[in-house]
Amino acid sequence: MTKVAVFGAGSWGTAFATVLANAGNQVSVWGRRESLCEVINAQHENPDYLPGLRLPDTITATHDPAAAADGAEAVVLAVPSQSLRENLKDWADVLPNAVPLVSLMKGVEVGTTKRMSEVIAEVTGAGPERIAVVSGPNLAREIAEGQPAASVVACADEGTATRLQKLCHSPAFRPYTNNDVIGCELGGATKNVIALAVGMAVGLGFGDNARASVITRGLVETARLGRALGAQEHTFSGLAGLGDLVATCSSPLSRNRTFGENLGKGMTVAEIAGATRQVAEGVKSCSSITDLAHHHDVEMPIAEHVTKVVAGEMTPKDMLFSLVSRSAKSERWG
C-alpha cells in the first residue's frame, strides 16, 4: 500500500485525503492543531471542517511533520496559500527527497505575485518534474461524501502526472492529466476572485443575468491573464478553468461565493472573517492577482473592482454598476 502525506487538515486537505484513501492508499494527514489530530484518530471524523462524515480507516492524523512525511511516496500540500512559504521553511528538513510535491492551493502569493508551484520550487529547490497541481471543481464536502467529480492533475512531466493520476483515481473521483501548470493555477486562483463578485451580486439580490455576466467575463479575464503568462488557452475551457469557475460561483458550498454574498448583504470583511474558521482564498489573493495583471499589462476589471471592495474603497453595489457603466469601446468580444 502506497503512503501519501497530506499537509493540511482543513476541508479540502481532508477531502483529498479521503479520495487518496478510497483509491487504496495509506494517508497520513498533518494538522496544525494537535487536538484536532487526536479527534480525527479517535473518531475518524474531522468535526471542525467536515462534520458528520466518517473518514476511511486508512487515514491517520499527526501534528508531527516528520511522522507525516516518513515513508511517503508523494506529498500533498493543502494549507492556506498565504502561509505556504513559512510552512515549507519549517518542513524543509523532513520532506522526502525526489518524491512529487502536489499543490492543492488556489492562490497567488501576496507581495511576490508568485503562483504556488513557484513558491514550492523556490523554497524546496524541487524541479518542475516533481511539482504538480490538482485543480478543478473541488467543492470539498461533495468530494468527501463520495459524490462524482473530476479534476486535473497538471505537471510539466507527463510521467509524474500519470503516476499521480493513478494515486488519486477512485470510484468517485476521475483525474485527467495536463502539462499546463500555469493555466491550472491561474484558473484556480482567479475563479475565487470572480466568485466573490458573483456572491456580491447574489447578496444584493440581483438575478441570473448579472451572475452569468460576471462568470462569463470573469472567464475572459482569466484567459487573458493566462495568455500573458504562457498558459495554454484550452485549459480555461476545461475542468481547471470553466468547470472550477462554474462550481465556485454557483454553489452555496463555495467559501468565496458565500463570503461575497455576505459582503453584498452589508457585512464587512472583518465581520465575515471573524465568523468562520474557513479561509476564502479570493479575499487574500485578489490584490496579488491584480498586481500580477498590472505587471503584465493585462486588463482585469472584475479583479480590480473586487480588490477595491475588499480594501473598503468601494461598496459591492457601486462595484457592480461601475463594471457595467465603464467605457465599452475596447470590448469587442462577448
C-alpha positions in Angstrom: 0.0 0.0 0.0 1.4 3.4 -1.0 1.8 6.0 1.7 0.8 9.6 0.8 1.3 12.6 3.2 -1.2 15.4 3.2 -0.1 18.5 4.9 -3.2 20.4 5.9 -6.3 19.2 7.8 -8.7 21.7 6.5 -11.8 20.8 4.4 -10.0 20.4 1.1 -7.0 18.6 2.5 -9.2 16.2 4.4 -11.5 15.6 1.4 -8.5 14.9 -0.8 -7.1 12.6 1.9 -10.4 10.7 1.6 -10.0 10.5 -2.2 -6.5 9.1 -1.8 -7.7 6.6 0.8 -10.6 5.5 -1.4 -8.1 5.0 -4.1 -6.2 2.4 -2.0 -3.5 4.5 -0.3 -2.4 4.8 3.3 -2.8 8.5 4.1 -1.1 10.5 6.9 -2.5 13.9 7.4 -0.5 16.7 9.2 -2.7 19.0 11.2 -1.7 22.4 12.7 -3.6 21.7 15.9 -2.7 18.6 17.9 -6.2 18.5 19.5 -7.8 18.1 16.1 -5.4 15.4 15.1 -6.4 13.4 18.2 -10.1 13.8 17.4 -9.5 12.6 13.8 -7.7 9.5 15.1 -10.2 8.7 17.8 -13.4 9.4 16.0 -12.4 9.0 12.3 -14.1 12.4 11.7 -12.9 16.0 11.1 -15.6 17.8 13.2 -14.2 21.3 12.6 -14.3 21.1 8.8 -16.3 18.2 7.6 -18.6 17.3 10.5 -20.8 14.2 10.3 -18.6 12.5 7.6 -16.8 9.3 8.6 -13.2 9.2 7.3 -11.7 5.9 6.0 -9.7 3.9 8.5 -6.6 4.2 6.3 -6.4 7.9 7.2 -4.4 8.9 10.3 -3.5 12.4 11.6 -0.5 13.8 13.3 0.9 17.1 14.5 4.4 15.9 13.8 5.5 16.8 10.2 8.3 14.3 10.3 5.9 11.5 11.1 3.5 12.6 8.4 6.3 12.6 5.8 8.1 9.5 6.8 8.0 6.9 4.1 5.6 9.0 1.9 5.9 8.4 -1.9 4.0 11.7 -2.6 3.4 14.8 -0.5 0.3 16.8 -0.9 0.2 20.5 0.2 -3.1 21.8 1.3 -2.5 24.8 3.6 -3.8 28.3 3.0 -1.8 29.8 0.1 -0.5 32.8 2.1 1.0 30.5 4.7 2.7 28.1 2.3 6.1 29.7 2.3 6.6 29.8 6.0 5.2 26.3 6.4 7.6 24.9 3.8 10.5 26.5 5.5 9.5 24.7 8.7 9.1 21.4 6.8 12.1 21.6 4.5 14.2 19.1 6.6 11.5 16.4 6.7 10.1 16.4 3.2 11.3 13.3 1.3 13.7 13.8 -1.5 12.7 13.1 -5.1 9.0 12.5 -4.4 6.3 14.5 -6.1 5.1 17.7 -4.3 1.4 18.3 -5.1 -0.3 21.6 -4.6 -4.0 21.8 -3.8 -3.8 25.5 -3.1 -5.6 28.1 -5.2 -4.0 31.4 -4.7 -1.3 33.9 -5.7 1.2 35.0 -3.0 0.8 38.5 -1.7 3.9 40.6 -2.2 5.7 38.4 -4.7 2.7 37.6 -7.0 4.1 34.0 -7.3 2.0 31.1 -8.1 2.0 28.2 -5.5 4.2 26.0 -7.7 6.7 28.8 -7.9 6.8 29.2 -4.1 7.3 25.4 -3.8 10.2 25.5 -6.3 11.8 28.4 -4.6 11.7 27.1 -1.1 12.4 23.4 -1.7 14.6 23.5 -4.8 12.4 20.9 -6.4 12.4 20.9 -10.2 9.3 21.1 -12.4 9.3 17.3 -12.9 8.4 17.0 -9.2 5.9 19.8 -8.8 2.2 19.1 -9.6 -1.1 20.8 -9.2 -4.6 19.4 -8.7 -7.3 21.7 -9.8 -10.9 21.6 -10.9 -14.4 21.8 -9.5 -13.3 20.8 -6.0 -16.1 21.6 -3.5 -14.7 19.7 -0.6 -17.8 18.3 1.1 -19.3 16.8 -2.0 -16.0 15.1 -2.8 -15.6 13.8 0.8 -19.2 12.4 0.6 -18.1 10.4 -2.5 -20.2 12.3 -5.0 -18.9 12.0 -8.6 -16.3 14.6 -9.5 -13.4 15.1 -11.9 -10.3 17.2 -11.8 -7.0 17.9 -13.5 -3.5 16.7 -12.3 -1.1 19.1 -14.0 2.7 18.6 -14.1 5.4 19.5 -16.6 6.5 15.9 -16.5 4.0 13.5 -18.1 5.2 10.6 -16.2 4.7 12.3 -12.8 1.3 13.4 -13.8 0.3 9.9 -14.8 1.7 8.4 -11.6 -0.3 10.9 -9.5 -3.4 10.3 -11.6 -3.3 6.7 -10.6 -2.8 7.5 -7.0 -6.0 9.6 -6.8 -8.3 7.8 -9.2 -11.1 6.4 -7.0 -14.5 5.1 -7.8 -16.0 8.6 -7.5 -13.0 10.8 -8.4 -11.7 10.9 -12.0 -8.5 12.8 -12.6 -7.3 13.9 -16.0 -3.6 14.8 -16.8 -2.4 18.1 -18.2 1.0 19.7 -18.6 -0.3 23.3 -18.2 0.7 24.1 -14.6 0.4 27.8 -15.2 -3.1 27.6 -16.7 -4.4 25.3 -14.0 -3.0 27.5 -11.2 -4.4 30.7 -12.7 -7.8 29.2 -13.3 -7.9 28.0 -9.7 -6.8 31.3 -8.1 -8.7 33.7 -10.3 -12.1 31.9 -10.0 -12.1 32.6 -6.3 -12.0 36.4 -7.0 -14.7 36.1 -9.6 -16.8 34.1 -7.1 -16.6 36.9 -4.6 -18.1 39.2 -7.3 -20.8 36.7 -8.1 -21.6 36.4 -4.4 -21.9 40.1 -4.0 -24.5 40.1 -6.8 -26.4 37.4 -5.0 -26.2 39.2 -1.7 -27.5 42.4 -3.3 -30.5 40.4 -4.8 -29.5 40.7 -8.4 -30.7 37.9 -10.7 -29.2 35.4 -13.1 -28.3 37.9 -15.8 -25.9 39.6 -13.5 -24.4 36.4 -12.3 -23.9 34.9 -15.7 -22.4 38.1 -17.0 -19.8 38.2 -14.2 -19.0 34.5 -14.6 -18.5 34.8 -18.4 -16.5 38.0 -18.3 -14.5 36.5 -15.4 -13.5 33.6 -17.6 -12.4 36.1 -20.3 -10.2 37.9 -17.7 -8.7 34.6 -16.5 -7.8 33.5 -20.0 -6.4 36.9 -20.8 -4.0 36.7 -17.9 -3.2 33.1 -18.8 -2.2 34.1 -22.3 0.1 36.7 -21.0 1.9 34.3 -18.7 2.2 31.5 -21.3 -0.7 29.2 -20.3 -2.5 27.0 -22.9 -5.8 28.6 -23.8 -7.7 25.3 -24.0 -7.1 24.8 -20.2 -9.6 27.6 -19.5 -12.4 25.8 -21.3 -11.8 22.6 -19.2 -12.2 21.4 -15.7 -9.5 23.6 -14.2 -11.0 26.7 -15.9 -14.7 26.8 -16.7 -15.5 23.8 -14.6 -13.9 25.2 -11.4 -15.3 28.7 -12.1 -18.9 27.5 -12.5 -18.8 25.3 -9.4 -17.2 28.0 -7.2 -19.5 30.8 -8.5 -22.7 28.7 -8.3 -22.6 26.7 -5.2 -23.6 27.8 -1.6 -20.8 25.4 -0.5 -18.3 27.8 -2.0 -16.5 29.8 0.7 -15.7 32.6 -1.7 -19.2 32.9 -3.1 -20.6 32.8 0.4 -18.1 35.4 1.5 -19.1 37.7 -1.4 -22.8 37.1 -0.6 -22.3 38.3 2.9 -20.4 41.4 1.6 -23.4 42.1 -0.7 -25.7 41.9 2.4 -23.7 44.6 4.1 -21.3 42.8 6.3 -17.6 43.9 6.5 -14.6 41.8 5.6 -13.6 41.7 9.3 -17.0 40.6 10.4 -17.2 37.8 7.9 -13.7 36.6 8.6 -14.3 36.5 12.3 -17.4 34.4 11.9 -15.8 31.4 10.2 -12.7 29.2 10.5 -12.6 28.6 6.8 -10.3 30.7 4.5 -11.8 32.4 1.5 -8.7 32.5 -0.7 -10.0 35.1 -3.0 -10.0 37.7 -0.2 -6.3 37.2 0.3 -5.4 36.8 -3.4 -7.4 39.5 -5.1 -4.8 42.1 -4.6 -1.9 39.9 -5.7 -3.8 38.8 -8.8 -4.5 42.4 -9.6 -0.8 43.2 -9.1 0.2 40.3 -11.4 -2.2 41.6 -14.1 -0.6 45.1 -13.8 2.9 43.6 -14.1 1.9 42.1 -17.4 -0.3 44.9 -18.7 -3.4 42.8 -18.6 -6.8 44.4 -18.1 -8.8 42.6 -15.3 -11.6 45.0 -14.3 -13.5 42.5 -12.2 -10.4 41.6 -10.2 -9.5 45.2 -9.8 -13.0 46.1 -8.6 -13.2 43.2 -6.1 -9.8 44.3 -4.7 -11.3 47.8 -4.0 -14.3 46.3 -2.2 -12.1 44.1 0.0 -10.0 47.1 0.8 -13.0 49.1 1.7 -12.6 51.6 -1.1 -15.9 50.7 -2.9 -19.3 49.2 -2.0 -20.4 46.0 -3.6 -23.3 47.8 -5.3 -21.0 50.5 -6.7 -18.6 47.9 -7.9 -21.2 46.1 -10.0 -22.6 49.2 -11.5 -19.1 50.6 -12.1 -18.2 47.4 -14.1 -21.3 47.8 -16.3 -21.1 51.5 -16.9 -17.4 51.8 -17.8 -16.5 52.5 -21.4 -17.2 49.6 -23.8 -15.2 50.9 -26.7 -12.5 48.3 -26.3 -14.8 45.4 -25.6 -15.4 43.6 -28.9 -15.9 40.0 -27.8 -18.5 38.6 -25.6 
